[in-house]
Amino acid sequence: MGNPRLRNSSLSIVVLAAGLGTRMKSARAKVLHPLAGRPMIRHVLDTLEQLSPERIVVVVGEEMAGVREMVAPHPTVVQRERLGTAHAVMAAGEALSGLTGDVLIAYADTPLINAETFARVLAARHAPPQPAVVVLGFRPADPGAYGRLVTNSDGGLEAIVEAKDATPEQLAIGLCNSGMMAVDAARLPGLLARVGNDNAKREYYLTDLVHLARADGLACAVVEGEVEELIGVNSRADLAAAERIVQDRLRAKAMADGATLVDPDTVFFSWDTRLGRDVTVAPFVTFAPGVCVGDDVEIRSFCHLEGASVAAGAQIGPYARLRPGAAIGEGAHIGNFVEVKNTTVETGAKVNHLTYVGDARVGAKANVGAGTITCNYDGFSKSLTDIGAGAFIGSNTALVAPVRIGDGAIVGAGSVIASDVAADAMALTRAAQAEKPGWAKAFRDRKSAAKALAAKEKGERAKVKGETN
């Protein structure tokens, strides 16, 4: 959450995360579904932590152990019955008692709001006339079932009217309620205590805070946010829409920071992907979490990188897969249909074709031939293959770990190497070649004669059958 000395002691935040997400049709809690490779609730918390609050309290359901684990070390409170948004905030009552300053109420299923937008809401709380409640609003193209924000001639917020209760004039209002709000912490307990449930669902709604505050003669206000920030995720389709927005943001940032994306719409990033300057990314590349790429790297089409680092000047792909623990050195080449896992490929080394390298070290300027496999797993444990600097591994070689290939050594193509090879030595295990002169021609002649005989017999049988008919 940052340096405690920099915390805003007048700000507390409640994050509502108890929703069941039934429309997701998932055994996983809605707020744990990922965006750009991390759960959406982590997007929300990481944004809110930028505000340096004194505390963040997350409201969860009883069955949400996974959510409690994900939000740690932030404390959680349990909403045992789901009786509306105000009821969820009431569940955090003990954690909010005796506060001064502001309480910001956010939703774990609305993960795209920027810290700057939250900051504008908080700033409005302290601007004249110091409203008791500030609501974050937006103007969707189709207001539909959103609650409408009714404002007065001075722009102050007078009421939140649900669409089903709105008059035709109110339905024509384009400014809608997002649900997010900041409330005067000293007044929040008293306002919550008066929220009733006299409605069709018998639930307690936060929107009533505006009505109650205005009834007390207190000012309320609205701050407008961008529509795309305020997308709520309630279904798989919503999740896909949010993913598109996040990916567009990440692509724009990568290009602004000096990377070339040949076809940006086909490149997919994770939230923590880091690209250096003058990196070129070809179409159809996916960055899973934990990838760091240095300057002047070329990543060709159809590559998948996860938990990997790539140093300056390296070339990756096409059709390469870098798995967790892959560390590709400066100027190294990882080519087509090569998979690298938990392996250091040192400066200038080349693994160019159709190869699996796992639990290994490939020394500087070593060259690993096509079809090579490091046999790192014996069914019980994994072992290291160490390929020395400048070594050459011939095509179609199996290196049975644990094994060490010395610096400058050569392994002949088609070998199975199960013992260490000394530096500058040559090792091979293929059988001695035998040659039988004329055998191939005799083989072809036999096969051709047999094929011709079979065709003749088939023709004779067909002739006999025709005469009989």
N, C-alpha and C positions, 0 to 999 in steps of 0.2 A: 504494500500500500504506500510505499515511499517512506521517507524519513519522518518519524513521528513528530519531530520538532516543526515540520512544515504542515502538519495536519490542520484542517479548518475545524477548530473546536466548536464552531457554531453551526456545523452542518452534520446531520444524520440522514442516512438513506435507508429506505425500506424497499426491498425488491420482492415483488410478488411472483412466486414460482410454484404455487400449489396446484395450478390447473392440471387436470387429468389429460388434456389433449386427446380426447376420444376420437376426433376426426383424423388423427395421425394413424389410427389403427396399428398401434405399435406396443410391444411389451416394454419398450424403453420410454422413460419419462420424456415428455415433449421437449423440455428445455435442455436435454442432453443430446438432442440430434445435432449433428455437426454442420457448421458453416465454414468453408475454407479450412477444413481439417481440425476444427476444435468445437466443443459444445457451445451452442448459442448463449448459454448463461455465462460462459467465460468471456464472450465478447462483451456482454452487458457489464459484467463486473470490472473488466479491464478498463472500459471506458469510464465507469463511475470512479474508479480508483484515481483517475487523473484529476479529479476534483479535490483530492486529499481530504476526504471527510473524516470526522472523528470516529464514526462507526458506520458499518454497513450491516444491516440485519436482513436475512433472507427468510421469507415465509414459505414453508414447504408443507406437503401433506404427510400423513403418518407413514405411508408406504414408500417414502422417497429417500431411502438410505443412500442411494447413488448420488442424488442431488446434494445431500448434506456433505458427502465426501468430496464432491467436486468443488463446492464453494469454500471449503476450509482454506484458511483459518477464520473466515467470517462466521459469526454465530448464526444459528438458525432457530426459528420458532415454528411450532407446528400448528397449523390450522386444522383442527380435528373434524370440523364440519365445514363444508364449502358453502357458505351462506352469503356470498357476494364479496365485492372488492373492499368495502368498508369493514366488513367482518374480518377479512384477511389482515388489514392494518390493525384492527383491534387486537388480533392475536399477538402482535408485537408490542402491546401496550406497556408491559413491564420494562421492556428494553428502551422505551421512549419516554418514560415518566421523568418529570423534573427537568426536561430539556428547555433550553432557550435557543434562539436562532431559527434555523430552518430544518424542516423535514422534507426531503425530496422523495417522492413515491414513483418508482419505476417498475417496469414489467420485464420479466425474464424472457418472454416470448416476443419482445420487440427489440431486436438486437442491433439495429443499424443506426441508432441515434448517435450523433457525434457529441463529444465532450463540450464543444463550443455551444451546441444547442442547449444542453443542460445548463451551462454557465449563463446563457442569456435568460433562462427561466429564473435562475437564482438572482441575477442582477435586477430583474423586474420586481422581485419581492421587496427590494430595498429602495427602489426608485419611488418618487412621489406618485400616488398617495400612500405608499407602503401597503400594498394590498395584503390581506390575510391569506388569500389563496390565489395562486397563479397557475393557470391551466395551459398546457401545451396543445395548441390547435394546428390544424392543417386544412388545405383545400383540395380534396380529391376530385378527380374528374367526374366521378359519380358518387355523390354523398350517400345515396342509398340509405342503409339502416344506421348510419352513424348518428350519434347525438349532435344536435346543432348548438353552437355557441351564440347566444343572444347578447349583443353588445349595445351600449348606450351611445349617445351622440359624442361622448368624449373618448370612446373606444374601450371603456371599462366593461368588464364582464358582468352581465346582469343575471344570466341563468344558463343552465344546460338543460336542453329539452330533448328527451328521447324521441326518435323518429316516429314511433308508434303513437306518441302523445302530442305530436306537433300539429299546429294549424297549417293550412296551405301556405300562408305567408312565411311561417317559420321553416317549413320544408324547402323553401326557395333560398334559404341561407346557405352559402357555400362553405362557411367556416365550421369545421367539425371538431369534435372532441377526440383526442388521442388516448385519454386516460391518464397520462403523466401529469403530475402537478407538484408544486412546492407550496407548503403550508407553514404559517407561523407556528413554530413548535410550541410556544406557550399556549396557543389557542386550540391546537389540534385535539387534545384529550376532551375538552369541553364540547367541541363540535362533534366528535365521534360519538360521545355519549348520547347525543340527541338524534343521531341518525336512526330512522325507523325502518320497518320492513313492511309497510302498508302498500304492497304492490302485488302483482299477479304471481311472482315467483317467491314471495315472502323472503326476499333477500335484502341485504344492507349495501347500499351503493355509495361509492365515494362522490358521485356527482351531486349528492345531496349537500355536500359541504358548502358548495357555492350558494345554494338557496338559504342555508342556515346562516352563513356569514352575512349575506345581504340583509337577512331579517334582523340581524344585530346591528345593522348600519355600517358594516365593515366593507371596505372596497375589495373588489376582486378584479383580476386582470387576465389577459390572454397574450401569449407569445406564439407567433406562427413558426412552424418548422416546415422543412421540405417534405413533400409527399413520400419520396422514396425512403427517407429516414424512418418513417412511421409505419412501415409495413409490419403488421403483426403476423406471426407464423402460427397458424392453426391447422394446417393440412400439409400434405406432401407437396401440393401445388404451390402453396405459400412458401414452403421451404425452398423449392426450386427458384421461385421469383427472387427471394432474398439472396440465394447463391449467385444469381446472375448479377445482382447489384454489387455484391462483395467482390466478385471476380472483376467486374469492370473497374472498380476502385483500385484493386491491386494491380491490374494491367496498366492503368493510367499512371500509378505511382512508379512502377518499374520503368516505364518509358521516360517519365519526367526525371528519373534518377540516372538516366544514361544508358539504358538497355535497349536493344533493337528487338522488337517482336515482329517477325515477318508477317504473321497473320494473327493479331492479338486475340481474336475471338476463339481461336483454337488452342490457346495456351491457358492452362489452369494452374493457379497458384494456391499455396497454403498461406495461412495468416502470417507465418513467420519466415517465409521464403526471403532470402537475401541474395540479390544479384549485384555484382560489381559493375563498373563502367565498361562500356564497349562490349558487353556480352551480347551475342546474337543467338536468339532462340527461334528455331524454325517452327513450322506449323506442327500441331498435334503433339505437344509436349506437356507432361503433367508433373508438377512439383508437389509431392506429398509433404507432410510436416518434417521439419528438421533439415532443410537443405540450405547450404551456403555456397555461393558460386563466386569465384574471384574475377578479376578484370580480364578482358580479352578472351573469354571462353566462348567456344562455339558449341552449341547444343543442337544437333540435327534432329530431323523429324522422328516422331513416334518413340521418344524416350520417356522413361518413367524413373524419377529420382525420389528417394525417401531416406531421411536420416543420413545424408551423404554430404561430403565437402568436396569441392572441385577447385583446385588452385589455378592461378593465372595461366592463360595461354593453352589450356587443355582443350582437346576435342572429344566430344561425346556423341556416339551414335553414327548413323541412324539406328533405330530399333535397339537401343541399349537400355539395360535396367541396372540402376545403382540402388542397392538395398542398404538398410541401416548398417553403419560402420564402414562404408566405403569411403576411402580418403584418396582422392586422385591428385597426384602431384603436378607441379608446373610442367607444362608442355607435354603431358602424357596423352596417349591416344587410347580411347575405349571405343571399339568399333561396333559393327552391326551384329546383332544377336549375341551380345556379350553380357553376361550377368556377373556382377561383382558384389560380394557380401562380406562385411567385416574384414576388409582387406585394405592394406596400404599399397597403392601403386605409386612408386617413387618417380622423381623427376625424369621426364623423357622416356619412360617405359611405354611399350606398345602392347596392347591386347586387342587385336584388330578384328578377329572373326570367330563367331560360333563357339564361344568358350565360356566355361563357368570357372570363376575364381572365388573361392570362399575360404575364410579363416586363413589368410595368407599374407605374405609380403612379397611384392614384386619389386626387385631392386632397380635402381636408376639405370635407364637405358637398356633394360632387359627386353627381350622380344618373345612373346608367347604366341605360338603358332595356332592356326585354325583347328578347332575341335579338341583343344586341350581341356582337361577336367582335373581340378584338384579334388581328390577323393577325401573329403575332410571329416566324414562321419562314418563310424564303424558299427552303427546300430545302438551304441551306448554312450559314446562321447565324441566330441569334436577335437581335432588336432590341427596343428599348424603346418602349413607348407611354406618354406622359406626359399625364395628364388633370388639368387645373388645378383649383384650389379653386373650388367653386361651379359648375362646368361642368355642362351637361345634355347627355346623349347620347341622341338619339331612338332609338326601337325599330328593330330590324333594321338596325343600322349595322355596317359593317366598317371598323375602324381599321387601316390598313396601315402597320406599323412599318418604319422609325423615324418616329414622328410625334408632334407635340406639340399638344394642345388647350389653349389659353390659359385663364387664370382667368376664370370667368363666361361663357365661350363657350357657344353652343348649336349642336348638330349636328342637322339635320333628320332625321326618320325615313327609313329606307331608303337612307341615303347610304353611299358608299364613299369614305372620306377617306384620301388618300395624301399630302397636303401639310399643313404646319402651319396651325393656325387661330389667329388673333390673339385676345388677351384681349377679352372682351365682344363678339366678332363672332358672326355667324350663318353657318354653312356648310351647304350641301346640294348633292347631286349628282344628284338624281333627274331623270328626263326630264320635259319639259313635258307637262301633262295635256291630252289631246284628248277631245272628247265628240262622239258621233254620235247625234243625236236619233232616237228610235224604233227604233234598231238592235236592241236587246235583244228587243223585242216581235216584230219581224219574224223574228228568229232562232228564237224559240220557236215561232212559227207554222209556219215551214218544217220544223222538226224534228218537230212534232206531225203535220203532214200526211204526212210521209214514214213515220212510224211507223204511222199509220192505214192507209196504202196497203199497207205490208208485211203487216199483219195480215189485210187483205182478201184479198190474193193467197194467203196461206198457207191461209186457209179454203177458197178455191176449189179449190186443189190437193187438199186433204183430201177435198172432196166428190166430185171426179172419181175419186179413188182408190177411194172407197167404192162408187161405182156400178160400177166395173170389176170389183171383187171380187164 
